[in-house]
Amino acid sequence: MRASRHNERLSPYAVAGWHSTMRSVLAGLVLAMLLPLAFAASAEAASPAAAAPITASKEDINPESATAVSGRALARAAHYMASSANPLATQAGVDMLAAGGNAVDATIAMQMVLALVEPQSSGLGGGAFLVMYDPVKGMLAYDGRETAPLAARNDRFVKDGKPLPFWDAVNSGKSVGVPGVLAMLAMVHAEHGHLQWPQLFAPAIALAEQGFEVSPRLHALLEENEYLPRQSAAAAYFYDDEGQPWPVGHRLKNPALARSLRLIAQDGVSAFYQGDIAHDMVHAVGAHAVPGDLTLADLAGYKAKEREPLCMLYKAYELCGMPPPSSGPLAIMQMLGILAHTDIAAMAPDSLSSVHLFSEAGKLAFADRDVYVADPDFVHVPVQAMLNPGYLALRAGLIDKERSMGRAPPGDPASLLAVRGQDNSPELPSTSHMVAVDAGGGVVSMTSSIETAFGSKIFVDGFLLNNELTDFSLSGVDNEGKPVANRVEAGKRPRSSMSPMIVLKDGKPYMAIGSPGGAAIINYVAKTLLGVLDWGLDIQQAIALPNRGSRNRFTEIEKHTALHALAAPLRAMGHEVREIAFPSGLQGVVITPQGLEGGSDPRREGVSRGDPPD
């Protein structure tokens, strides 16, 4: 780890159309202590035939469906760049940078526009994680994750002794957590922003009042969603009088959101957490057919948090990302730390051996994730033990180059396995990722979410409320009666897989990356990091690589891609293969001596833009 402060941080706006190296392995005593931990697990993992049958989990569901794939070219810029899931949001970020704003300013402006044009994924009613590089202070991390109301108990999603059906839990007032994104962005802006707070809201307000064209992706998601039309306020906004989703190209205005944004721009976030908007949120949650228990006190008492970034050396780089309650960067670091003991860097990205090794590393990381990671303010998360080089070397030793291990068991890096229950809770964040790099050397990587597509479906004052509390375990204990770390508790933040990351090289930012996609985010981001750092691809090529991996159930490969040819060989190695839609939404920027290079996922509608390259 680095010997530093983060040592252990284990315009008027025209409405535009859609057409326009690792450290040495510990020896001696440390290995003697760790060997039993890894080898105790290896007996279970040695034979796929002996493994328990793998069943599908709700976590395997995509948070948002796949839509059309389109080509993307590598974006280039000279000094600054913004990258987001929507061209209008990206342009708002670029405009803030051009006006002398920094990466924080650009990120806030992008988030406000995304709340309007990508409402299924993020917005005022959700939460976010943000990591940033400040040229003076170095790496920083901010937690705007939602919290459970103070009235929440661990049987929240249990009825007659059994967990509620997942979608019943999602589409209810009980799923709504206290939104955190605005409190977090206000905290970050107060400490780091350059432009005035109201200026950052201007693009979104103008677009909300003038309207924006419904995109093909938004239309498709509206058309397939069976729950959103059942909520009258949401139906009145997203559908016409005949109950049909607004067509592609329809100019959709949101005056209610414009009013909310103007209040927050003028009066600060107190207008959201203590004013009329707060009353409206509490009323809407309580008035749902399955009411929740969100209160004004919950909203007024919400606090965003600055946390120590989680960082790990990886070859010539330092990987930095959000610490728990996010499980994402931790799992990604485990995967890359395990893969550093293999020859994957010398393999073709889409080769059989590469996909096999990547999937096996993912199984090992997810096995640990499901037992150990939760809100660190409530449970001990053994981060340093999980990233111990000796531990990762031993976990890597469980991988057979020729045969799948089936389902991987968790390791026991901190002697907690006997008392921790396994969490099989689903995580389906409908999420958005954005990156901003400014001319002064500042970098922001932020992932924002309302959980499933369109969140709880509760629409209030122009925005949707999250269903983030279903990211908790729906049951407080596992099948053996052991308490699950990620159980519901009052004021607690649910575990997440959101993975905003920044890669440092020689102590300076080299790459920023992240994605939506629920638990699959971990595999998406890990794939892209390997692509750039090990396989020598540019950021766009790495993002466009077919998605692959395992969440310790199936081995998943992206359908309709070159990986189809690997399905039969993988099955012959013992993998239970599923070919599925893998609609990642990766957005990233790489900083080179020649300028900035941006990449956007061809599976969605995002773009990367900046000032003209030299």
Secondary structure, 3 states (H helix, E strand, C coil): CCCCCCCCCCCCCCCCCCCCCCCCCCCCHHHHHHHHHHHHHHHHHCCHHHCCCCCCCHHHCCCCCCCCCCCCCCEEECCCEEEECCHHHHHHHHHHHHCCCCHHHHHHHHHHHHHHHCCCCCCCECEEEEEEEECCCEEEEEEECCECCCCCCCCCCEECCEECCHHHHHCCHHHCCECCHHHHHHHHHHHHCCCCHHHHHHHHHHHHHHCEECCHHHHHHHHHCCCHHHCHHHHHHHECCCCCECCCCCEECCHHHHHHHHHHHHHCCHHHHCCHHHHHHHHHHHHCCCCCCCCHHHHHCCCCEEECCEEEEECCEEEEECCCCECHHHHHHHHHHHHCCCCHHHCCCCCHHHHHHHHHHHHHHHHHHHHHCCCCCCCCCCHHHHCCHHHHHHHHCCCCCCCCCCCCCCCCCCCCCCCCECCCCCCCCEEEEEEEECCCCCEEEEEEEEECCCCCCCEECCEEECCHHHHCCCCCECCCCCEECCCCCCCCCCCECCCCEEEEECCEEEEEEECCCHHHHHHHHHHHHHHHHCCCCCHHHHHHCCCEEECCCCEEEECCCHHHHHHHHHHHCCCCEEEECCCCCCEEEEEECCEEEEEECCCCCCEEEECCCC
